[in-house]
Amino acid sequence: MREIIIGRNDAGQRIDKFLTKKYKSLPFSMMYKLIRKKKITVNRKRIHEDHMLSEGDRILIFAPDDLF
């Protein structure tokens, strides 16, 4: 599991754009699959790929470390 806390500079971005920037080796298809399967949550809630991030949000990613 990985946890990311959103800072001021990353607030206001869509979660898919943020994850693409942060984890360049993570394939798009895998990222969208993790979102659909509820393996990526924001503040412990299910989200969609167009979710807008706010400062202080906690992203939890439940995926094997070899994906990153």
Beta strands, then each sheet from edge to edge (+ up, - down):
strand 1: 2-5
strand 2: 40-42
strand 3: 45-46
strand 4: 58-61
sheet 1: 1+ 4- 2+ 3-
end
